[in-house]
Amino acid sequence: MAEITAQMVKDLRERTNAGMMDCKKALAESGGDFEKAAEWLRKKGISKAEGKAGRVAAEGIVTSYIHGGRIGVIVEVNCETDFVARNPDFQDLAKEVAMQIAAAAPKFVRREEVPTEAMDKEKEIQRELLKQQGKPEAMLEKILVGKMEKYYEGVCLVDQLWVKDDKKKVGEMINERAAKIGEKVSVRRFVRYEVGEGIEKKKDDLAAEVAKTLGQA
């Protein structure tokens, strides 16, 4: 079986707009043949969004989600037409995205938005941990590829596992819904608020509190 490289998966993903795991599976099923892999995705109904990549998604909605009065999310999800923006299926998708952000707290929409400094810092941390684990120097870069994928799964919305189906990534879920809706759909930006976030919380000194109480007795 032909080796399926990360570049092959990336190229197929850019062409078909399908999820990374779907692209990897398609290439494996097609013996690494790019055209057959693209055809496999079309037959499965996964890449119906193919050809939409170059189209502009400038319409859409801004929606919000509040969880328990403690977590709030505002997200902009785009589509191509105002007609689809009013479509209940599209609006449900936007709400699903907002709920994902509330639950999984991503920092970015996609990996292209991760600052170079943040990626370099994460690589350095993982490299040091691998060295401490005694991993051979020659293997470090290869292992780091997998470590960085895990990092992206944590901080990038479209790379996260969907909270309602952990066998599917959010990006894959969005593409599947986009195929049914029939337009290009993309998440542009979001903000997430959590009560107390960023505020240095007072740490109670139990011993001092007890001493104070005893002194007042």
C-alpha distance (Angstrom), angle and dihedral (degrees) to the residues before:
residue distance angle dihedral
M1 . . .
A2 3.80 . .
E3 3.78 116.3 .
I4 3.80 111.3 -104.2
T5 3.79 107.8 -141.3
A6 3.79 128.5 -161.6
Q7 3.82 89.3 -115.8
M8 3.81 91.3 55.7
V9 3.79 90.2 51.5
K10 3.81 91.1 47.0
D11 3.82 92.8 50.2
L12 3.80 93.1 48.9
R13 3.78 91.2 46.6
E14 3.82 92.1 52.7
R15 3.80 91.0 50.0
T16 3.79 99.0 44.7
N17 3.81 102.7 26.1
A18 3.81 87.1 -134.5
G19 3.81 123.3 140.7
M20 3.78 121.5 -85.2
M21 3.80 94.7 -113.5
D22 3.82 91.3 48.4
C23 3.81 90.2 50.5
K24 3.80 91.9 48.8
K25 3.80 90.9 49.8
A26 3.80 92.0 46.8
L27 3.79 91.5 52.4
A28 3.80 91.3 47.4
E29 3.80 91.5 49.4
S30 3.81 90.0 48.4
G31 3.79 97.1 46.7
G32 3.79 91.9 -114.1
D33 3.82 93.7 -55.3
F34 3.82 105.3 144.8
E35 3.82 97.6 -156.2
K36 3.79 93.3 46.1
A37 3.79 89.8 48.1
A38 3.82 91.2 53.1
E39 3.80 89.4 48.5
W40 3.83 90.9 48.8
L41 3.80 89.7 54.7
R42 3.81 92.1 49.2
K43 3.81 91.4 50.5
K44 3.79 89.5 51.7
G45 3.79 90.2 51.0
I46 3.78 90.9 -120.7
S47 3.79 99.4 117.1
K48 3.80 100.9 43.9
A49 3.76 84.5 121.4
E50 3.83 88.4 65.3
G51 3.77 110.9 126.4
K52 3.79 92.5 27.7
A53 3.80 93.9 91.0
G54 3.80 92.5 88.9
R55 3.79 94.7 45.5
V56 3.77 121.5 97.9
A57 3.79 120.3 -112.6
A58 3.79 100.7 -162.8
E59 3.80 100.0 142.7
G60 3.79 126.2 67.8
I61 3.76 140.2 100.1
V62 3.77 143.0 -76.3
T63 3.76 109.8 -134.7
S64 3.78 135.5 174.6
Y65 3.76 140.3 -149.9
I66 3.80 128.4 -163.0
H67 3.79 120.2 -164.3
G68 3.78 118.7 -160.8
G69 3.78 92.8 -33.1
R70 3.82 88.9 -75.9
I71 3.80 105.8 80.8
G72 3.80 124.6 44.9
V73 3.80 130.2 -177.6
I74 3.81 132.3 -170.7
V75 3.80 115.5 -172.4
E76 3.80 136.0 176.5
V77 3.80 114.7 -145.1
N78 3.80 117.8 -175.8
C79 3.79 134.8 -151.8
E80 3.79 133.2 168.6
T81 3.81 103.3 -104.2
D82 3.76 139.0 34.9
F83 3.81 87.6 -129.4
V84 3.81 91.1 64.2
A85 3.81 91.0 42.0
R86 3.82 86.7 64.8
N87 3.81 92.1 46.3
P88 3.85 111.7 114.5
D89 3.82 90.8 -139.0
F90 3.80 91.1 56.1
Q91 3.79 91.7 45.9
D92 3.81 90.6 49.8
L93 3.80 88.8 52.0
A94 3.81 90.9 52.3
K95 3.80 89.6 50.9
E96 3.82 90.8 49.7
V97 3.79 89.1 53.3
A98 3.80 91.4 50.2
M99 3.81 90.8 50.8
Q100 3.81 90.4 49.7
I101 3.80 90.5 53.3
A102 3.79 91.0 49.3
A103 3.80 92.6 49.9
A104 3.81 101.9 38.7
A105 3.83 102.6 29.7
P106 3.82 100.6 -143.6
K107 3.79 117.8 -170.2
F108 3.81 98.5 -150.9
V109 3.80 138.0 25.4
R110 3.82 95.4 -129.7
R111 3.79 138.4 0.7
E112 3.82 93.4 -104.1
E113 3.80 86.9 70.1
V114 3.81 95.3 57.0
P115 3.83 108.2 108.9
T116 3.79 115.2 -115.5
E117 3.81 90.0 -123.8
A118 3.81 91.0 57.0
M119 3.81 92.3 49.5
D120 3.81 92.5 47.0
K121 3.80 91.0 49.0
E122 3.80 92.3 50.2
K123 3.81 91.6 47.8
E124 3.79 90.7 50.8
I125 3.81 92.0 50.1
Q126 3.81 92.4 48.4
R127 3.81 92.2 44.5
E128 3.80 90.7 53.2
L129 3.80 91.9 47.9
L130 3.81 90.8 50.8
K131 3.79 90.8 50.7
Q132 3.79 90.0 51.3
Q133 3.80 88.1 52.0
G134 3.80 89.1 55.7
K135 3.80 96.7 -113.5
P136 3.82 112.7 165.9
E137 3.81 114.7 -99.8
A138 3.80 91.3 -127.0
M139 3.82 90.8 58.9
L140 3.80 98.5 46.5
E141 3.81 99.1 91.1
K142 3.80 92.8 47.7
I143 3.80 92.2 49.3
L144 3.81 90.4 46.0
V145 3.81 90.6 61.5
G146 3.80 89.4 63.5
K147 3.80 92.2 42.8
M148 3.79 91.2 53.5
E149 3.81 91.0 49.4
K150 3.80 87.5 56.7
Y151 3.80 89.2 48.3
Y152 3.80 91.6 53.4
E153 3.81 89.9 48.2
G154 3.78 87.5 59.1
V155 3.80 102.1 44.6
C156 3.83 105.8 26.6
L157 3.79 119.1 75.2
V158 3.81 98.4 -147.0
D159 3.82 91.9 46.7
Q160 3.80 94.6 50.3
L161 3.77 121.4 103.3
W162 3.78 109.1 -104.9
V163 3.80 109.8 -106.2
K164 3.82 91.0 -136.6
D165 3.82 94.8 49.7
D166 3.80 117.4 19.5
K167 3.80 91.7 -167.2
K168 3.78 90.2 67.8
K169 3.79 131.6 60.3
V170 3.79 121.7 -131.4
G171 3.79 90.8 -116.0
E172 3.80 90.2 54.8
M173 3.79 91.2 48.9
I174 3.81 90.7 51.0
N175 3.81 92.3 48.9
E176 3.80 92.1 49.8
R177 3.80 90.9 51.2
A178 3.82 90.6 45.3
A179 3.81 89.7 54.0
K180 3.81 90.1 54.6
I181 3.80 93.1 44.2
G182 3.80 90.7 48.2
E183 3.80 99.3 -134.2
K184 3.76 139.0 88.4
V185 3.81 109.0 -89.0
S186 3.79 125.4 -169.8
V187 3.78 139.5 166.0
R188 3.77 108.9 -125.0
R189 3.79 105.3 -177.8
F190 3.77 144.9 -28.7
V191 3.78 143.9 -171.3
R192 3.79 125.6 -149.1
Y193 3.79 125.2 -161.9
E194 3.77 127.5 -167.5
V195 3.79 124.5 -174.7
G196 3.80 110.7 -102.5
E197 3.80 94.2 8.3
G198 3.79 111.2 151.7
I199 3.79 93.9 10.2
E200 3.76 115.8 118.3
K201 3.76 103.7 -124.4
K202 3.79 119.9 -139.7
K203 3.78 112.4 -109.1
D204 3.76 111.3 -142.8
D205 3.78 115.0 -132.4
L206 3.80 101.0 -143.4
A207 3.79 94.5 -167.4
A208 3.81 92.3 51.7
E209 3.80 90.9 45.6
V210 3.81 91.6 52.1
A211 3.81 91.5 46.6
K212 3.77 90.6 50.0
T213 3.80 91.7 49.4
L214 3.80 92.5 48.7
G215 3.80 91.1 48.6
Q216 3.79 90.2 55.7
A217 3.80 93.6 48.5
